[in-house]
Amino acid sequence: MDYNKFLYEQSRKEKLAKKNQKTFDIKEVRLSATIEEHDITIKAKRAEKFLNAGDKVKVTIRFRGREADYAFKGNKVLDLFVSKINEEVFIVEKKAKLEGRNMTMVLAPKKA
């Protein structure tokens, strides 16, 4: 077998594997610890659109100043946010976790 032919076959296989691979984007929704309920509803609807489109959603709460001392408020906001989204659309891929001044959570679309 010719070596160049072998390299060509390998590149064809790699291209086919890459073509059949499922890719997704990670969309981010930013919230604050003092956000109002109506604003949460609007952002939850936006996140639901992202999930229906097949994208993952990263929900971030940024604490400013002394807000970081009250991380439980961030948990309340994230729980309210998740309750506003249709449960049949998503699964929680990564639970809420405080990392420095940010609390993040990742939601992934459910498999059809």
N, C-alpha and C positions, 0 to 999 in steps of 0.2 A: 504494500500500500504506500502511496506517495504521502510524504509528510505534510505537504501543502494541502492535500486533499483532507487529511486528518484534521488539520487546523481549521479548515473551512467547515467541516462537519461539526466540530466543537463550537465554533462561533454561531452556527445555525441553531444548535441545541440551546445555547445560552440565550439567544434572542427569543426563541419560542418560550422558554421558561419565564423570561422577563415579561413577555407579552401576556401570558396567562396569569401573571401575578396580580392579586388584588391590591390596589393602593387606596389609601384614605388620607384625608386631611384631618388635622386637629384644629378645631375652631375654639377660640377662647371667649368666654363671657366674664366680664369683670364686674364685681359687686363691691359694695362697701359695707361696713358693719352697721351703719346707720341708714341703710336704704329703706325706703317706704314700700309698703306691700304692693301698691299699684305698679311701681317700677319693677319689682320682682316679677310680677305677672307678665309684663311686657318682655322682659329679658328671658323668661321661661318659654314664652311662645317662640321667640327667636331661636332659642336652643333646641326646641322641639322641631323646628324647620330644619336645622342642621342635622339632627339625628335622623329625620325622615329621608334626608338626602344621602344618608350613609356615612356621615362624618362623625368623628368623635368630638366630644365637647369637654373642654377643660374649664371648670368654673373656679375663678380665683377671687378671693377676698383679700384686699390689701389693707392692712392695719396701719394707721398713721399715728405717730406720737404715742400717747398712753393707751390707745385702743388695744394694743397687743396684750395688755394685762387682762382684758375682758374677752378672751378667746371663746368663751361660751356663747357670747352674742353672735360670733361668726358661725358657730355650729347651729344656732337657731335659724340664722338667715339661710344657711345651706339646706337645712331640713325643710324650711318653708319653700325654697326654690324647687327642691326635688318633688315636693308634694303637688306643685303646680303643673308639673309635666305629666303627660299621660303615661301610666305605668307600663303599658303594652309596647312602648316605643324604645325603652332603654334598659340597660343594666348598669349598675355602679361598678366600674372597672377598678377604680382606686378610691377608697374611702377618704373622707376629709382628714387632712393632716396639716398641722402647723409647721411651716418651714421658714424659719426666720420671721420676717414681717408679713408673709403671705400664707394664707390657708388655701390649699388647692384640693380639688376633687375632679376625677375624670369619669365621664359618662360615655358609654359606648352604645351604638344601636344594637337592638336585638337581631339575631339572625332570623330571616324569614322562613 
